[in-house]
Amino acid sequence: MSKFIGEKVLMRIFTGELKKYGHKPLYEALVELFRQEGFAGATVLRGISGFGSHYVYHTHKLLELSADLPIVVEVVEEQEKIDAILPKVDEMVESGLITLEKVNVIRYTQKQWGTQP
């Protein structure tokens, strides 16, 4: 097992479940983009409630099917890769919020098959 400790950038993209990019959900298109660009990983989180700049409250209730629940897409990567991808992300996200913050990372990785100890 190897260990990385260092500084990276956390990018969070706040959007809605119903937002699209082309014919796909925006969050799926973003994850595909990050994967194609060789990012270390991406996580999509689905919120149970929230509101945005228009103050419309979105929630999921037991007896009510709510549409457009909050979605957060998170990636942690080097500043240079974030800077390079940001214009494309900006083009894809027509409405929402993007935040960037420096984070200290501790990452554990397992050795790949066939490598020496």
CYANA upper distance limits for C-alpha pairs under 8 A (distance plus 0.5 A):
  1 MET  CA    108 TYR  CA      7.30
  1 MET  CA    109 THR  CA      6.15
  1 MET  CA    110 GLN  CA      5.01
  1 MET  CA    111 LYS  CA      6.19
  2 SER  CA    108 TYR  CA      6.29
  2 SER  CA    109 THR  CA      5.82
  2 SER  CA    110 GLN  CA      6.88
  2 SER  CA    111 LYS  CA      7.65
  3 LYS  CA    106 ILE  CA      7.50
  3 LYS  CA    107 ARG  CA      6.06
  3 LYS  CA    108 TYR  CA      5.06
  3 LYS  CA    109 THR  CA      6.84
  4 PHE  CA    105 VAL  CA      7.88
  4 PHE  CA    106 ILE  CA      6.14
  4 PHE  CA    107 ARG  CA      5.49
  4 PHE  CA    108 TYR  CA      6.99
  5 ILE  CA    104 ASN  CA      7.76
  5 ILE  CA    105 VAL  CA      5.98
  5 ILE  CA    106 ILE  CA      5.10
  5 ILE  CA    107 ARG  CA      7.00
  6 GLY  CA    104 ASN  CA      6.14
  6 GLY  CA    105 VAL  CA      5.87
  6 GLY  CA    106 ILE  CA      7.43
  7 GLU  CA     78 GLU  CA      8.41
  7 GLU  CA    102 LYS  CA      7.24
  7 GLU  CA    103 VAL  CA      6.20
  7 GLU  CA    104 ASN  CA      5.14
  7 GLU  CA    105 VAL  CA      6.43
  8 LYS  CA     76 VAL  CA      6.91
  8 LYS  CA     77 GLU  CA      5.96
  8 LYS  CA     78 GLU  CA      5.50
  8 LYS  CA     79 GLN  CA      7.03
  8 LYS  CA    102 LYS  CA      6.34
  8 LYS  CA    103 VAL  CA      6.00
  8 LYS  CA    104 ASN  CA      6.91
  8 LYS  CA    105 VAL  CA      7.15
  9 VAL  CA     76 VAL  CA      6.01
  9 VAL  CA     77 GLU  CA      5.95
  9 VAL  CA     78 GLU  CA      6.39
  9 VAL  CA     79 GLN  CA      6.28
  9 VAL  CA     82 ILE  CA      8.02
  9 VAL  CA    100 LEU  CA      7.04
  9 VAL  CA    101 GLU  CA      6.06
  9 VAL  CA    102 LYS  CA      5.03
  9 VAL  CA    103 VAL  CA      6.27
 10 LEU  CA     74 GLU  CA      7.45
 10 LEU  CA     75 VAL  CA      6.29
 10 LEU  CA     76 VAL  CA      4.96
 10 LEU  CA     77 GLU  CA      7.21
 10 LEU  CA     99 THR  CA      8.46
 10 LEU  CA    100 LEU  CA      6.13
 10 LEU  CA    101 GLU  CA      5.82
 10 LEU  CA    102 LYS  CA      6.71
 10 LEU  CA    103 VAL  CA      6.89
 11 MET  CA     74 GLU  CA      6.19
 11 MET  CA     75 VAL  CA      5.89
 11 MET  CA     76 VAL  CA      6.86
 11 MET  CA     82 ILE  CA      8.24
 11 MET  CA     98 ILE  CA      7.46
 11 MET  CA     99 THR  CA      6.17
 11 MET  CA    100 LEU  CA      5.15
 11 MET  CA    101 GLU  CA      7.28
 12 ARG  CA     72 VAL  CA      6.91
 12 ARG  CA     73 VAL  CA      6.14
 12 ARG  CA     74 GLU  CA      5.12
 12 ARG  CA     75 VAL  CA      7.28
 12 ARG  CA     98 ILE  CA      6.12
 12 ARG  CA     99 THR  CA      5.72
 12 ARG  CA    100 LEU  CA      7.09
 13 ILE  CA     72 VAL  CA      5.93
 13 ILE  CA     73 VAL  CA      5.56
 13 ILE  CA     74 GLU  CA      7.02
 13 ILE  CA     96 GLY  CA      7.80
 13 ILE  CA     97 LEU  CA      6.35
 13 ILE  CA     98 ILE  CA      5.02
 13 ILE  CA     99 THR  CA      7.13
 14 PHE  CA     70 PRO  CA      7.69
 14 PHE  CA     71 ILE  CA      6.41
 14 PHE  CA     72 VAL  CA      5.15
 14 PHE  CA     73 VAL  CA      7.24
 14 PHE  CA     96 GLY  CA      6.01
 14 PHE  CA     97 LEU  CA      5.52
 14 PHE  CA     98 ILE  CA      6.74
 15 THR  CA     19 LYS  CA      7.58
 15 THR  CA     70 PRO  CA      6.58
 15 THR  CA     71 ILE  CA      5.74
 15 THR  CA     72 VAL  CA      6.83
 15 THR  CA     93 VAL  CA      8.42
 15 THR  CA     95 SER  CA      7.66
 15 THR  CA     96 GLY  CA      5.38
 15 THR  CA     97 LEU  CA      7.35
 16 GLY  CA     68 ASP  CA      5.69
 16 GLY  CA     69 LEU  CA      6.21
 16 GLY  CA     70 PRO  CA      5.24
 16 GLY  CA     71 ILE  CA      5.74
 16 GLY  CA     96 GLY  CA      8.26
 17 GLU  CA     25 PRO  CA      7.80
 17 GLU  CA     26 LEU  CA      8.45
 17 GLU  CA     27 TYR  CA      8.28
 17 GLU  CA     46 ARG  CA      8.38
 17 GLU  CA     67 ALA  CA      7.97
 17 GLU  CA     68 ASP  CA      5.04
 17 GLU  CA     69 LEU  CA      5.76
 17 GLU  CA     70 PRO  CA      6.53
 17 GLU  CA     71 ILE  CA      6.24
 18 LEU  CA     25 PRO  CA      7.17
 18 LEU  CA     26 LEU  CA      8.45
 18 LEU  CA     67 ALA  CA      7.74
 18 LEU  CA     68 ASP  CA      5.44
 18 LEU  CA     69 LEU  CA      8.26
 19 LYS  CA     25 PRO  CA      6.46
 19 LYS  CA     26 LEU  CA      6.03
 19 LYS  CA     68 ASP  CA      8.26
 20 LYS  CA     24 LYS  CA      6.05
 20 LYS  CA     25 PRO  CA      4.92
 20 LYS  CA     26 LEU  CA      5.01
 21 TYR  CA     25 PRO  CA      6.63
 21 TYR  CA     26 LEU  CA      5.41
 21 TYR  CA     29 ALA  CA      7.10
 21 TYR  CA     92 MET  CA      6.81
 24 LYS  CA     28 GLU  CA      7.12
 24 LYS  CA     29 ALA  CA      6.85
 25 PRO  CA     29 ALA  CA      6.97
 26 LEU  CA     30 LEU  CA      6.64
 26 LEU  CA     92 MET  CA      8.03
 26 LEU  CA     93 VAL  CA      8.13
 27 TYR  CA     31 VAL  CA      6.74
 27 TYR  CA     44 VAL  CA      7.59
 27 TYR  CA     71 ILE  CA      8.11
 27 TYR  CA     73 VAL  CA      7.16
 28 GLU  CA     32 GLU  CA      6.71
 29 ALA  CA     33 LEU  CA      6.70
 30 LEU  CA     34 PHE  CA      6.77
 30 LEU  CA     73 VAL  CA      8.45
 30 LEU  CA     89 VAL  CA      7.91
 31 VAL  CA     35 ARG  CA      6.66
 31 VAL  CA     42 ALA  CA      6.73
 31 VAL  CA     43 THR  CA      8.41
 31 VAL  CA     73 VAL  CA      8.43
 32 GLU  CA     36 GLN  CA      6.60
 33 LEU  CA     37 GLU  CA      6.66
 34 PHE  CA     38 GLY  CA      6.87
 34 PHE  CA     39 PHE  CA      5.84
 34 PHE  CA     41 GLY  CA      8.01
 34 PHE  CA     42 ALA  CA      7.63
 35 ARG  CA     39 PHE  CA      6.23
 35 ARG  CA     40 ALA  CA      8.41
 35 ARG  CA     41 GLY  CA      7.70
 35 ARG  CA     42 ALA  CA      8.44
 39 PHE  CA     75 VAL  CA      8.30
 39 PHE  CA     77 GLU  CA      7.16
 39 PHE  CA     81 LYS  CA      8.46
 40 ALA  CA     75 VAL  CA      8.43
 40 ALA  CA     76 VAL  CA      7.82
 40 ALA  CA     77 GLU  CA      7.27
 41 GLY  CA     75 VAL  CA      6.72
 41 GLY  CA     76 VAL  CA      7.74
 42 ALA  CA     73 VAL  CA      7.44
 42 ALA  CA     74 GLU  CA      6.14
 42 ALA  CA     75 VAL  CA      5.24
 42 ALA  CA     76 VAL  CA      8.05
 43 THR  CA     73 VAL  CA      6.17
 43 THR  CA     74 GLU  CA      5.70
 43 THR  CA     75 VAL  CA      7.15
 44 VAL  CA     71 ILE  CA      7.38
 44 VAL  CA     72 VAL  CA      6.21
 44 VAL  CA     73 VAL  CA      4.98
 44 VAL  CA     74 GLU  CA      6.95
 45 LEU  CA     71 ILE  CA      6.16
 45 LEU  CA     72 VAL  CA      5.57
 45 LEU  CA     73 VAL  CA      6.85
 46 ARG  CA     69 LEU  CA      7.54
 46 ARG  CA     70 PRO  CA      6.47
 46 ARG  CA     71 ILE  CA      5.19
 46 ARG  CA     72 VAL  CA      7.05
 47 GLY  CA     69 LEU  CA      6.70
 47 GLY  CA     70 PRO  CA      5.37
 47 GLY  CA     71 ILE  CA      6.42
 47 GLY  CA     72 VAL  CA      8.20
 48 ILE  CA     59 THR  CA      6.27
 48 ILE  CA     60 HIS  CA      6.27
 48 ILE  CA     69 LEU  CA      7.16
 48 ILE  CA     70 PRO  CA      7.63
 49 SER  CA     57 TYR  CA      7.78
 49 SER  CA     58 HIS  CA      5.88
 49 SER  CA     59 THR  CA      4.66
 49 SER  CA     60 HIS  CA      7.06
 49 SER  CA     69 LEU  CA      7.01
 49 SER  CA     70 PRO  CA      7.10
 50 GLY  CA     57 TYR  CA      6.30
 50 GLY  CA     58 HIS  CA      5.95
 50 GLY  CA     59 THR  CA      7.13
 50 GLY  CA     69 LEU  CA      7.99
 50 GLY  CA     70 PRO  CA      6.75
 51 PHE  CA     55 TYR  CA      5.89
 51 PHE  CA     56 VAL  CA      5.93
 51 PHE  CA     57 TYR  CA      5.19
 51 PHE  CA     58 HIS  CA      6.55
 51 PHE  CA     70 PRO  CA      8.33
 52 GLY  CA     56 VAL  CA      7.14
 52 GLY  CA     57 TYR  CA      8.28
 52 GLY  CA     96 GLY  CA      8.33
 58 HIS  CA     66 SER  CA      7.32
 58 HIS  CA     67 ALA  CA      7.86
 58 HIS  CA     68 ASP  CA      7.33
 58 HIS  CA     69 LEU  CA      6.24
 58 HIS  CA     70 PRO  CA      7.87
 59 THR  CA     66 SER  CA      6.45
 59 THR  CA     69 LEU  CA      6.87
 60 HIS  CA     64 GLU  CA      7.31
 60 HIS  CA     65 LEU  CA      6.88
 60 HIS  CA     66 SER  CA      5.67
 60 HIS  CA     69 LEU  CA      7.85
 61 LYS  CA     65 LEU  CA      7.27
 61 LYS  CA     66 SER  CA      7.69
 77 GLU  CA     81 LYS  CA      7.16
 77 GLU  CA     82 ILE  CA      7.10
 78 GLU  CA     82 ILE  CA      6.95
 79 GLN  CA     83 ASP  CA      6.57
 80 GLU  CA     84 ALA  CA      6.64
 81 LYS  CA     85 ILE  CA      6.76
 82 ILE  CA     86 LEU  CA      6.45
 83 ASP  CA     87 PRO  CA      8.38
 85 ILE  CA     89 VAL  CA      6.82
 86 LEU  CA     90 ASP  CA      6.42
 87 PRO  CA     91 GLU  CA      6.77
 88 LYS  CA     92 MET  CA      6.84
 89 VAL  CA     93 VAL  CA      6.62
 90 ASP  CA     94 GLU  CA      7.83
111 LYS  CA    115 THR  CA      7.19
